[in-house]
């Protein structure tokens, strides 16, 4: 595996390399327009809410309405992305967001828009984007070669932040000239190029050798993988904390423009553009930062720098000074999210990539959504400046989390190992036959007992994250050289999925464990069908509840 902790693969040439692939180039350019439309709509929605109500928490709830769906449905969306055609899933998701934006336009034109309807339709648009996120991001690996995946991830971040650097300013101009309805209409129109680009993508996928997982089982498999993957768990928790503490500056930007700077929609758009410009600078600076700093050091520096920038915004009453502070805030905000995002995308294997991204998006968007709601209430109670100062203090304190949740090294995506042939089976089995018990017997020399046991702790993690449960390792007290690894899988189909989810490094761990075996003969594997009381048919005429299923094996 290639170590990316020093960022060798993210030089400027590397960043542009994915654009040489026609499918990625078309989708990337179209997504740039789509991102532009979303940000224009965000300006229109926040300003429309600010005109309809003086309540700070309702203004902040616009951001919550757009982000909260990600927290609610990201895991099911990730399971759908890993189970069904990602191109079709993305098209349907964009259709939902397009419908929400179109309805916003119509109701605004008819003068029927109220704060509740605005929040409801922002929630609908957010739902479409929440469904789209895992499918779109995990499909990037299908559009570019694996060696340019990190660059493609960085380009997607740059796309959003190029739009962020100009979109809010355009949104401010559109709102100032034609009102919020024009912003909603422009967003609806800018979804169309992305829908066309995805329609033109001729996605090819190898036929699956195994039946697809049920959606409920896929969600459980994704949660199990994340629970047994320490690097992804750390990134998920740290990203949630960043969203909770740092989301104030994004949610309260309209009130910064109106309350602290005494300005209008155009200044609001300019301030958001300054933040977006900083984010673009952060995307290009990430290479140099990762060359010089570890992931933990970079996250600490970003958190402290952003805390200082947010404090400067709270204390400033001059647009120039506020804009400069927002450029710095946007730079470090983007770098932190890129470190998190690249880490998740390169750490998760293909079979669970959508669900890993969904967990990350749930944590980050949920943090921002809940944080936006909370900072709105703090603002109502203490004012915009004091809320921002409190956010800055928490950002500066957040690096202490690294003492307990140290950022892992970021490594290149581990390639999938080749699929194994089905094991020999003489008992008729169906997909639902189970539970299945697997026992693997090793003979280990006494002097290798400790290193073998230590290695098996890593084997335990990858068995469990790939679908096993009830894992144990035992040593025979009458024959101390005999060690037995034991685990369960819910069904025969789950076992077939579990044994074929291994990556190259996980397959290497299996071989390393087998290398400790001293014989005689190879490692012995027993696969047994557990038979709880009452599950065995004692009469031939008792129907098998699964008799209509296709037999596997």
NORPEMO-V28697 format. One record per backbone hydrogen bond with DSSP energy under -0.5 kcal/mol. NH is the residue of the N-H (numbers start at 1). CO is the residue of the C=O. Records with the same first field share a line. If there is no record, write none. Layout:
NH = CO  CO
//
This chain:
4 = 2  410
7 = 4
10 = 7
11 = 8
15 = 11
16 = 12
17 = 13
18 = 14
19 = 16
20 = 17
21 = 18
22 = 20
25 = 21
26 = 22
27 = 23
28 = 24
29 = 25
30 = 26
31 = 27
32 = 28
33 = 29
34 = 30
35 = 31
36 = 32
37 = 33
38 = 34
39 = 35
40 = 36
41 = 37
42 = 38
43 = 39
44 = 40
45 = 41
46 = 42
47 = 43
48 = 44
49 = 45
50 = 46
51 = 47
52 = 48
53 = 49
59 = 55
60 = 56
61 = 57
62 = 58  59
63 = 59  60
64 = 60
65 = 61
66 = 62
67 = 63
68 = 64
69 = 65
70 = 67
71 = 67
72 = 68
73 = 69
74 = 70
77 = 73
78 = 74
79 = 75
80 = 76
81 = 77
82 = 78
83 = 79
84 = 80
89 = 85
90 = 86
91 = 87
92 = 88
93 = 89
94 = 90
95 = 91
96 = 92
97 = 93
98 = 94
99 = 95
100 = 96
101 = 97
102 = 98
103 = 99
104 = 100
105 = 101
106 = 102
107 = 103
108 = 104
109 = 105
110 = 106
111 = 107  108
112 = 107
113 = 107
118 = 114
119 = 115
120 = 116
121 = 117
122 = 118
123 = 119
124 = 120
125 = 121
126 = 122
127 = 123
128 = 124
129 = 125
130 = 126
131 = 127
132 = 128
133 = 129
134 = 130
135 = 131
136 = 132
137 = 133
138 = 134
139 = 135
140 = 136  137
141 = 138
142 = 139
143 = 139  140
144 = 140
148 = 145
149 = 146
152 = 148
153 = 149
154 = 150
155 = 151
156 = 152
157 = 153
158 = 154
159 = 155
160 = 156
161 = 157
162 = 158
163 = 159
164 = 160
165 = 161
166 = 162
167 = 163
168 = 164
170 = 166
171 = 167
172 = 168
173 = 169
174 = 170
175 = 171
176 = 172
177 = 173
178 = 174
179 = 174  175
182 = 179
183 = 179
184 = 180
185 = 181
186 = 182
187 = 183
188 = 184
189 = 185
190 = 186
191 = 187  188
192 = 189
195 = 191
196 = 192
197 = 193
198 = 194
199 = 195
200 = 196
201 = 197
202 = 200
203 = 201
218 = 214
219 = 215
220 = 216
221 = 217
222 = 218
223 = 219
224 = 220
225 = 221
226 = 222
227 = 223
228 = 224
229 = 226
230 = 228
233 = 229
234 = 230
235 = 231
236 = 232
237 = 233
238 = 234
239 = 235
240 = 236
241 = 237
242 = 238
243 = 239
244 = 240
245 = 241
246 = 242
247 = 243
249 = 246
250 = 246
251 = 247
252 = 248
253 = 250
256 = 252
257 = 253
258 = 254
259 = 255
260 = 255  256
261 = 256
263 = 257
268 = 264
269 = 265
270 = 266
271 = 267
272 = 268
273 = 269
274 = 270
275 = 271
276 = 272
277 = 273
278 = 274
279 = 275
280 = 276
281 = 277
282 = 278
283 = 279
284 = 280
285 = 281
286 = 282
289 = 285
290 = 286
291 = 287
292 = 288
293 = 289
298 = 294
299 = 295
300 = 296
301 = 297
302 = 298
303 = 299
304 = 300
305 = 301
306 = 302
307 = 303
308 = 304
309 = 305
310 = 306
311 = 307
312 = 308
313 = 309
314 = 310
315 = 311
316 = 312
322 = 318
323 = 319
324 = 320
325 = 321
326 = 322
327 = 323
328 = 324
329 = 325
330 = 326
331 = 327
332 = 328
333 = 329
334 = 330
335 = 331
336 = 332
337 = 333
338 = 334
339 = 335
340 = 336
341 = 337
342 = 338
343 = 339
344 = 340
345 = 341
346 = 342
347 = 343
348 = 344
352 = 349
353 = 350
356 = 352
357 = 353
358 = 354
359 = 355
360 = 356
361 = 357
362 = 358
363 = 359
364 = 360
365 = 361
366 = 361  362
367 = 363
368 = 364
369 = 365
370 = 366
371 = 367
372 = 368
373 = 369
374 = 370
375 = 371
376 = 372
377 = 373
378 = 374
379 = 375
380 = 376
381 = 377
382 = 378
383 = 379
387 = 383
388 = 384
389 = 385
390 = 386
391 = 387
392 = 388
393 = 389
394 = 390
395 = 391
396 = 392
397 = 393
398 = 394
400 = 397
401 = 398
402 = 399
403 = 400
404 = 401
405 = 401
411 = 409
412 = 2
417 = 502
431 = 550
433 = 430
435 = 489
436 = 489
437 = 528
438 = 487
439 = 526
440 = 485
441 = 524
442 = 483
444 = 442  481
445 = 516
448 = 445
449 = 446
452 = 448
453 = 449
454 = 450
455 = 451
456 = 452
457 = 453  454
458 = 454  455
459 = 455
460 = 456
461 = 457
462 = 458
463 = 459
464 = 460
465 = 461
466 = 462
467 = 464
468 = 463
469 = 488
472 = 486
474 = 484
476 = 482
482 = 479
483 = 442  481
484 = 474
485 = 440
486 = 472
487 = 438
488 = 469
489 = 436
492 = 433
493 = 431
495 = 491
496 = 492
497 = 493
498 = 494
499 = 495
500 = 496  497
501 = 498
504 = 415
507 = 503
508 = 504
509 = 505
510 = 506
511 = 507
512 = 508
513 = 509
514 = 510
515 = 511
516 = 512  513
517 = 514
518 = 443
524 = 441
526 = 439
528 = 437  526
530 = 435  528
532 = 530
535 = 532
538 = 536
542 = 539
543 = 541
545 = 543
547 = 544
549 = 546
552 = 429
//
